[in-house]
Amino acid sequence: MNKRRFLTAEWRNLVMLNYEIDPEILKPYLPAATELDLWQGKALVSMVGFMFNETKVLGVKWPFHVNFEEVNLRFYVRHFDGKEWKRGAVFVSEIVPKPVIVFIANNLYKEHYRAMPMRHSVTKDGANHTQFLYEWKLKGRWNKIGATVRNSLAKIEPGSAEEFIFEHYWGYNRLNDRKTMQYQVEHVAWQIAEVRDYVFEADIAELYGEAFVPYLSVKPFSAFWANGSEIAVRIGDKLVVE
C-alpha cells in the first residue's frame, strides 16, 4: 500500500549539469541496501538547480514557504526490493533559502539541507533561447548554476542519457551502516530542451569537500534541462540490512 503523501509541489525549470566521478568518492554516502546506478559504466553526479513552487506539507501551504529555489548535488543508486529494481537518487547536499524547510527535511527524512540566501532569474536570449539562473550566497559571494536553453520542447527518449538522469522515482538516505531511509517521488515524465550553454561557479570545497573539487571543476559530462511538473513525495520508511 502506498504511503501517505507528505509533500506536494511543482518542480520547474530544472538545470542539470552531470559530471563523471570516481565511484570511491561516493562510497561514504552510499546507503545500505543500495548500489551505484551507472550510466554506461560511469558513476555520475548531478548539480541541479530548479524552482520549488506551490509547495504544500500535508496539504497545507505555509506562509513564505510556497515558492523558492533549490540547488542540490546528487548521485544515482538502485535498490532491489526482492521483486524489482528501484532506481533512486541520493543527495550529498541541498540548498534552500528557508530554514524551516531545512529543519523539517533534515529531521524527518535525514536529508542534508542547508539554508542560504538565494535568488533566480529567467531571461529571454533572443527569439529562440531562454536563460535560467539559480544563485546562492556563501561567505559573501554569489555562487551560480544556470543554462541557456532552446525554446523547443521534446519528449525524453527511452534508453537515452536524459532518461537515466531524470527518471528516478525514489530517494534514499544513509542513516547508518545498516539502515536506510527510503521514500517515493511521483511525477509524470518531463519534457526536455536542448542546452546551448551553461554556467557553474561555486566554492566546491566549502560546499561539498575537497574530494569533489577535481570532478566538479571540469567541463560537465552532459548538460540537460527539463520543464518539470507537479510532484508528490510520500512518507518514507526504513530499510534494514540484517
N, C-alpha and C positions, 0 to 999 in steps of 0.2 A: 504494500500500500504506500502511495506517495506521502511524503511528509507535508505538513502544512507550509504554505508559502510564508516565509519570514520577511522577504523584501521584494517589492516590485518597483520597476523604474523603466526608463528608456536609456539605453546606451547609444550614443550618437557620435558620428564622425570620428571613427577610430583610426588613428595613425599607428601603424605597426612597423617598427624597424627591427629586423631579425638578424641576429648575429650567431655565427658558429662559435662554439666554446668547447674547451676540454671537458669531457664528462667528469673528470676528477674534481673540478671546481664545484660541481653541483651535488656531489655525494653528501656533504654535510647537511644539505637542505632536503634530501630525498626522504619522503615519508615512508614509514613502514608499510608493507603490503603493496608497494608500487615499484615500478621500474621505469627507467627513462624511455620515453616515446621518441624514437629517432626518425628524422626525415632523410631518407636515402643514406642511412648510416651515420648521419651527422646529428650531434646534440645542438639544439638551438635555444637561445634565449631571445625574448622579445621585449623591447622598450615600447610601451604603449601609452598613448595619450588619447583621452576621449572625454565626452560630456556625460555626466550623470544627470538626467532630467526627470521631472515628475516622480520623485522618489517618495515611496511610502514604506514605512516599517509597520508590519502587522496591520496594514490597511490605513495607517494614519500618516498624513503629511505633517512633518514637524516644521514649524516656522523657521525660516532662514536655512533650512537643510533640505530643500527640494531640488534645486538646480545647482550643480557645482562641477568643477573639474576633477579628474583623477589622472595621475601618471603612475604606472607601475612597471616593474621588472618581473617577468615570469618565465618559467620553462615548462616543459611538457612531459607528462608521465602517463602511464596506463596501469589499471588495476584489474585483475581477473577475479570476479566475484563467485567463481565456481561454475558459472554458466556462460558468461560472455566477458569480453574486454571492455572496460570503461575508460575512455580517453579523457584526460583532465589536465588542468594547469595547477602549478604550484607557484605561489607568489613569494619572491625574495623580499620585495619591498613595495609598499603602496603609499602614495602621497595624495592627500586631500586637504582642502582648506578648513575643514570643520573638526574641531577637537572632539565633539560628541560622537561623531562617526568613528573616530579613532578608538574611543573608549569602548563603544559597542562591539565593533568588529574584532578588536584585539581580545576582548574578554569572552565573547560568545563563540567566535569562530577561530580564535587563536591565529588571527591574521597578523600582518606586520606593517600596520599603518603608522604613518607619521603625519602630523598637521603642519602645513607651511602656507604662507600667503601664496595665492595662485591667481592666474588670470588667463584669458584665452582671447583669440580673435579669429574671425573668418573674413577674408578679404578677396575680392574678385581680382584675378590676374588676367586681364584681357577678356576676350569674349568666350574663351574655351576652357579656362582653368580657374581654380579657386585655391587659396592658401589657407590652411588650417594650422594654427599655432597654439601650443599649450606651454605655459611658463610657471615656474615655481621659484620662490625666493629662499635662498640658503646662504647664511652668513653674509647677508647684504648684497648678494649677487643674484640676478635673474638667470636661472637655467632654462633651457627650452628644448622642446621637441616639436617638429612640425613637418608638413608636406605640402607640396603643390600638386594638385590633383586635376585630372581632366574631367570636365563636366559631362561625363557619359557613363552610365551605369551598366554593369554586366552581371550575369549570374556566375556564381562560383562553380567551376567545372569539377566533376567528380575525379578524384585522384590527383588533383592539382596541388601545387605548393600552397596556394591560398586556402584550399580546403583543410590542409593539415594545420595551418596556423589558426584559422577561425573556428573550425568545427570541433570544439571541445566543450562538453556539456557537464563536466564535473570539476569540482575544486577539491584539492587535497592539501592538508596542512599537517606538518610533523608536530606531534605532541611530545613524544619521546621515542626511544629506540623500538618500542613495541606497539605504540598507539598512534593512530592517525585520525584526524577529523576529515570526514567526507561529506560533501553537500552537492546537491544537484542544481544546475543552472539551466533554465529553459529559455529558448528563443527560436524564432524562425530562422531559416537560412538567410544570411545577409547578401546584399549586392555589393560589388566592389567597383573600383575605378582605378585607372592607370595613374601611377605616381610618376610625375615628371622629375621632381626634385625633392629633396628632404633637408632637414636641419636637425642636428642633435648636439647641444652644447651643455655640458653638465660636469659638476665636480664628482666624477665617478668614484674616486677613492673615499670621499666623505660619505657618499650615499650608500655605496654597496661594498666597499672594502677594496684593498689593493689588488686582490686576486682577480677582480673583474676588469681592471684597467686595461690590460693588453687586448682584451676581447671586445670591449665597447668603445675603444679609441680608434678603430679602423673602419673602413667602409662596410656598411651592412651587407650581409649575405643576400638580403632582399628587403624591399620596402613596399608595404601594402597599405591600402585604405579601404574601409568599409563604411557603409551608411548607417549600420546598426538598426535597432528595433526595440520594441518593448521586451523586457526580460523579467524573469522571476527567479529568485534564489530561495530554495526550500530549506527548512530547518535541517541542520546537519545531524549526523550520527557518528559514532566512533567505530573504527576498525581496530581489532586487537589481534596481534600475531602471537600465537601461543609458543 
